[in-house]
Amino acid sequence: MSATDGIALVDQHCHGVLTRDVDSEEFGTGLAEAQSAGNRDRFQSLLGLAVRRWCAPVLDLPPHSPPEDYLARRSALGWREVTERLLAAAGVEHWLLDTGYAVDTSPAELAELGGGTGHEVLRVEQVAERLAARADSPAALLDRFRAELHERAQDAVALKSVLAYRSGLDLPGDQPTDDQARHAAGDWLRAGGEQLTDPVLHAWVVHEAARVSAEQRLPLQFHTGFGDADLHLHQVDPLRLTHFLRSTQDTGATVVLLHCWPYHRHAAYLAHVYDHVYVDTGLMIPFVGTRAGGVLAETLEVAPFESLLYSSDGNVLPELHHLAAALWRHHLGRLLDTWLADDVLDTNTAERLAHAAGAGNATRLHPRLASRTKH
């Protein structure tokens, strides 16, 4: 029996799912970070193979069923039955859902479909962008952002920034002054105040989020590494956050580096040298399929065991939520079994590591989880 068998998980970063049936083309798009499926068969990838191996049995099909059989079975069952089966089989106790990504389900609705409890991860850019539409002046925008972020954070369990998608992760260690931020906000508002891309204003916003992280004991998540075509991969290496991490290490803020691949070793290094940094390889586990064990092993080369977090980054298709959990359990379990066979650790330590990475570290990092019931 593996150390990971049967342990409940905290999915500390995910998104909602579509609440409707999808055709084969839309399903294929959901298996990629590309904007569309294009002319490629997305089942011809490690992620596609993992769907056939790990999701097919949940839908009463043999493992490795042909894609056409899988899609036909999915259609026959309907989106709700498929979603409930796949999410329930993930064995997640808490779903921490980024509400800034516009997919159908709320935290409570995702929990209703998959069991457990649902909680909000508040995307800080969205707070600023919604306020911009009714801001009277740059100064008013900054004042209202501070107040709104503080207020909305009280109903969240974590904060998140998508700085990586807007201007890259070269975040300064010092917060821009209010005068600098007001000037940048004026330019932004005059340009229409839609997507927040100004690097000065964005840096001010993220530093405000770090302040709230410290005050309210809320982790601040950053997208890093692998993502869709909107980002420039060379600009989202988490090492680019070093100045920011140095400046926040003694403030009480905590930082979670999401996804990370192909920079997961860099993220592990940052978690090694900064006690307030945590590393999460979510999203990558289903995408790399059978190579998940390699990614986990490389992350654990230097990352403290107490810094490792589980998540799925599942979105749109419930297959991603399920695959992240199934592959994480399977491949971390195999890695720990190898270490046991090589006398690297004992059984008690292996079990503690598995439980800590799957749920314990996240529960400790998110103190509000313990006090909130299903909503």
C-alpha positions in Angstrom: 0.0 0.0 0.0 1.4 3.4 -1.0 1.8 6.3 1.4 -0.5 8.4 -0.8 -3.4 5.9 -1.0 -6.7 7.3 0.3 -5.4 10.6 1.6 -7.8 13.6 1.3 -6.4 16.5 -0.6 -6.7 20.3 -0.4 -6.8 21.6 -4.0 -5.3 24.9 -3.1 -5.6 26.4 -6.5 -8.2 25.6 -9.2 -11.0 27.0 -11.3 -14.5 26.1 -12.2 -15.9 23.8 -14.8 -18.3 24.1 -17.7 -21.9 23.3 -16.8 -22.9 22.1 -20.2 -22.0 19.4 -22.7 -19.1 20.0 -25.1 -18.3 18.7 -28.5 -15.1 17.0 -29.5 -13.4 20.2 -30.7 -14.1 22.0 -27.5 -13.0 19.0 -25.5 -9.7 19.0 -27.4 -9.2 22.7 -26.7 -9.7 21.9 -23.0 -6.7 19.5 -23.2 -4.3 22.3 -24.2 -3.1 25.8 -23.2 -3.5 26.8 -26.8 -6.3 29.1 -27.7 -7.9 26.4 -29.9 -7.4 22.7 -30.7 -6.4 23.6 -34.2 -5.7 20.7 -36.5 -3.9 18.6 -33.8 -5.3 15.6 -32.1 -5.0 16.6 -28.4 -5.4 12.9 -27.4 -2.0 12.4 -28.9 -0.1 13.8 -25.9 0.8 12.6 -22.4 -2.3 14.4 -21.1 -4.5 12.7 -23.7 -3.0 9.3 -22.8 -3.7 10.1 -19.1 -7.3 10.8 -19.8 -7.7 7.5 -21.5 -5.9 5.6 -18.7 -7.2 7.4 -15.5 -10.6 9.0 -16.5 -12.0 6.2 -18.7 -12.6 3.8 -15.7 -14.4 6.5 -13.8 -16.9 6.6 -16.7 -17.2 2.7 -16.7 -14.9 2.2 -19.7 -11.8 0.0 -19.9 -8.4 1.8 -19.4 -6.9 3.1 -22.6 -10.3 3.1 -24.4 -10.1 4.8 -27.8 -10.8 8.6 -27.8 -14.0 8.1 -29.9 -15.3 5.7 -27.3 -14.4 8.0 -24.4 -16.1 11.0 -26.1 -19.2 9.0 -26.9 -19.5 7.7 -23.3 -19.0 11.3 -22.0 -21.8 12.5 -24.3 -24.1 9.7 -23.2 -23.7 10.4 -19.5 -24.1 14.1 -19.8 -21.9 16.9 -18.3 -23.4 16.7 -14.8 -22.9 12.9 -14.3 -19.4 13.1 -15.8 -18.5 16.1 -13.6 -19.8 14.6 -10.4 -18.0 11.3 -11.0 -14.7 12.8 -11.9 -14.6 15.4 -9.1 -15.8 13.0 -6.4 -13.1 10.5 -7.5 -10.5 13.2 -6.9 -11.0 12.9 -3.2 -10.7 16.6 -2.5 -11.7 18.0 0.9 -11.3 21.7 0.1 -11.5 23.4 -3.3 -9.8 26.8 -3.4 -11.1 28.4 -6.5 -9.7 31.4 -8.3 -12.8 33.4 -9.1 -11.1 35.8 -11.5 -11.2 33.2 -14.3 -14.7 33.4 -15.9 -15.8 29.7 -16.0 -19.3 28.7 -14.9 -19.0 27.4 -11.4 -18.6 29.3 -8.1 -16.7 27.8 -5.2 -20.0 26.6 -3.6 -21.2 25.1 -6.9 -17.9 23.3 -7.5 -18.2 21.8 -4.0 -21.8 20.8 -4.6 -20.6 18.9 -7.7 -17.5 17.3 -6.2 -18.0 17.1 -2.5 -16.0 18.9 0.2 -16.1 22.7 0.7 -15.5 25.6 -1.7 -13.6 28.7 -0.9 -12.6 31.9 -2.9 -9.1 32.8 -4.0 -9.4 36.5 -4.8 -7.6 37.7 -7.9 -6.2 41.2 -7.0 -6.1 42.5 -10.6 -9.8 42.0 -10.9 -10.5 44.2 -7.9 -8.6 47.1 -9.5 -10.2 46.5 -13.0 -13.7 46.6 -11.6 -13.1 49.8 -9.7 -11.5 51.5 -12.7 -14.9 51.6 -14.5 -16.3 54.0 -11.9 -13.2 55.8 -10.6 -13.6 59.5 -10.3 -9.8 60.2 -10.2 -6.5 58.3 -9.9 -6.3 59.2 -6.2 -9.8 57.8 -5.6 -9.0 54.6 -7.5 -6.0 54.0 -5.2 -8.0 54.8 -2.0 -10.9 52.6 -3.1 -8.6 49.8 -4.1 -7.0 49.7 -0.7 -10.4 49.6 1.0 -12.0 47.1 -1.4 -9.1 44.7 -1.3 -9.1 44.7 2.5 -12.8 44.2 2.6 -13.1 41.5 0.0 -10.1 39.6 1.4 -12.0 39.0 4.5 -14.2 36.5 2.6 -11.3 34.8 0.8 -8.8 32.2 1.9 -6.0 33.4 -0.4 -5.0 36.2 -2.9 -3.6 35.7 -6.3 -1.8 37.8 -8.9 -1.5 37.2 -12.6 1.3 39.7 -13.0 3.1 37.0 -15.1 0.5 37.5 -17.9 0.6 41.2 -17.9 4.2 42.4 -17.6 6.3 39.5 -16.5 7.6 38.8 -13.0 10.2 41.5 -12.7 8.6 43.0 -9.6 10.6 45.6 -7.7 11.4 45.0 -4.0 10.2 48.5 -3.0 6.6 49.5 -3.6 6.1 52.5 -6.0 5.1 55.6 -4.1 1.5 56.7 -4.1 2.5 59.7 -6.3 4.1 57.3 -8.9 1.0 55.0 -8.7 -1.4 57.9 -9.1 0.5 59.1 -12.2 0.4 55.5 -13.7 -3.3 55.2 -12.7 -4.1 58.4 -14.6 -2.5 57.1 -17.7 -4.4 53.8 -17.3 -7.7 55.4 -16.8 -7.3 57.8 -19.8 -6.5 54.7 -21.9 -9.8 53.1 -20.9 -8.9 51.4 -17.6 -9.5 47.9 -18.8 -6.9 45.2 -18.4 -4.2 46.2 -15.8 -0.9 46.1 -17.7 1.0 49.3 -16.5 4.1 47.9 -14.6 4.2 50.7 -12.1 0.6 50.6 -11.1 0.7 46.8 -11.2 3.7 46.7 -8.8 1.8 49.0 -6.4 -1.2 46.8 -6.5 0.8 43.6 -5.8 2.7 45.2 -2.9 -0.7 46.3 -1.4 -1.8 42.6 -1.8 1.4 41.6 0.1 0.4 43.9 2.9 -3.0 42.4 3.1 -1.4 38.9 3.0 0.6 39.8 6.1 -2.3 41.5 7.9 -4.9 38.9 7.3 -2.6 35.8 7.1 -3.7 35.1 3.5 -1.2 33.4 1.1 -0.4 35.5 -2.0 -0.3 33.2 -5.1 1.6 34.0 -8.2 1.2 32.3 -11.6 4.7 31.4 -12.7 6.0 29.3 -15.6 3.8 27.2 -17.9 0.6 28.8 -19.1 -1.3 29.8 -22.2 -0.1 31.8 -25.2 -0.8 35.2 -23.6 2.4 35.0 -21.6 6.1 35.1 -22.6 7.6 32.1 -20.9 11.1 33.6 -20.5 9.6 36.5 -18.4 7.8 34.3 -15.9 10.7 32.4 -14.3 10.0 32.7 -10.5 13.6 33.8 -9.9 12.5 37.2 -11.3 10.6 37.6 -8.1 13.8 37.6 -6.0 13.8 41.3 -5.1 10.1 41.1 -4.0 10.7 38.0 -2.0 13.7 39.5 -0.2 11.6 42.6 0.7 8.7 40.6 2.0 10.5 37.8 3.9 10.2 39.5 7.3 6.8 41.2 6.9 4.5 38.2 7.7 3.4 37.8 4.1 3.5 34.3 2.5 4.0 33.6 -1.2 2.9 30.6 -3.2 4.6 29.9 -6.6 2.1 28.2 -8.8 2.8 25.7 -11.7 6.4 26.7 -12.1 7.4 24.2 -14.9 10.0 24.4 -16.6 11.3 26.4 -13.7 10.2 24.1 -10.9 13.8 23.7 -9.7 14.1 27.4 -9.5 10.9 27.6 -7.5 12.2 24.8 -5.2 15.4 26.9 -4.6 13.4 29.9 -3.7 11.3 27.8 -1.2 14.6 26.5 0.1 16.2 29.9 0.9 13.0 31.9 1.8 10.9 30.5 4.6 7.8 32.4 3.5 7.8 30.8 0.0 5.8 27.7 -1.0 5.9 25.8 -4.2 3.0 24.2 -6.1 3.4 22.1 -9.3 -0.3 22.1 -10.0 -1.4 22.3 -13.7 1.8 20.5 -14.7 1.0 17.2 -13.1 -1.8 16.3 -15.6 0.0 17.8 -18.6 3.2 15.9 -18.1 1.3 12.6 -17.4 3.6 9.8 -16.8 6.5 12.2 -16.2 4.8 13.6 -13.1 7.1 11.6 -10.9 10.1 13.2 -12.5 8.8 16.7 -11.9 8.0 15.9 -8.3 11.4 14.4 -7.7 13.2 17.4 -9.2 11.1 19.8 -7.1 11.9 17.8 -3.9 15.6 17.8 -4.6 16.0 21.0 -2.5 12.5 22.2 -1.6 11.7 21.6 2.1 8.9 19.1 2.5 6.9 21.7 4.5 6.9 24.0 1.5 5.3 21.6 -1.1 1.6 22.1 -1.9 -0.9 20.2 -4.0 -3.3 21.7 -6.5 -4.8 20.8 -9.8 -5.3 24.2 -11.5 -8.2 22.3 -13.0 -10.4 24.4 -15.3 -13.2 24.0 -17.9 -13.0 20.1 -18.0 -13.4 18.1 -14.7 -10.9 15.6 -16.2 -8.1 18.0 -15.2 -9.2 18.2 -11.6 -9.4 14.4 -11.5 -6.2 13.7 -13.3 -4.1 16.0 -11.1 -5.3 14.1 -8.0 -4.9 10.6 -9.6 -1.5 11.3 -11.1 -0.2 13.1 -8.0 -1.2 10.2 -5.7 0.2 7.6 -8.1 3.5 9.2 -8.9 4.3 10.6 -5.5 3.5 7.2 -4.1 5.8 5.5 -6.5 8.6 8.0 -5.7 8.2 7.4 -2.0 8.2 3.7 -2.6 11.5 4.0 -4.4 13.0 6.0 -1.5 11.7 3.4 0.9 13.4 0.6 -1.1 16.6 2.6 -1.2 16.4 3.2 2.6 16.2 7.0 2.0 13.5 7.3 4.6 11.3 5.2 6.9 7.6 4.5 6.5 6.4 7.1 9.1 8.4 9.8 7.3 7.0 8.8 4.0 3.4 9.0 5.3 4.0 12.3 7.0 5.5 13.8 3.7 2.5 12.5 1.7 -0.1 13.9 4.1 1.7 17.2 4.5 2.0 17.8 0.7 -1.5 16.6 0.0 -3.3 18.6 2.7 -1.4 19.3 5.9 0.8 22.1 4.6 -2.1 23.8 2.8 -4.3 23.6 6.0 -1.5 25.2 8.0 -1.0 27.9 5.4 -4.7 28.7 5.1 -5.9 29.1 8.7 -9.4 30.1 7.6 -10.0 26.6 6.2 -10.3 25.2 9.7 -13.0 27.7 10.7 -15.3 27.6 7.6 -18.0 25.1 6.8 -19.5 24.4 3.4 -21.1 27.5 1.8 
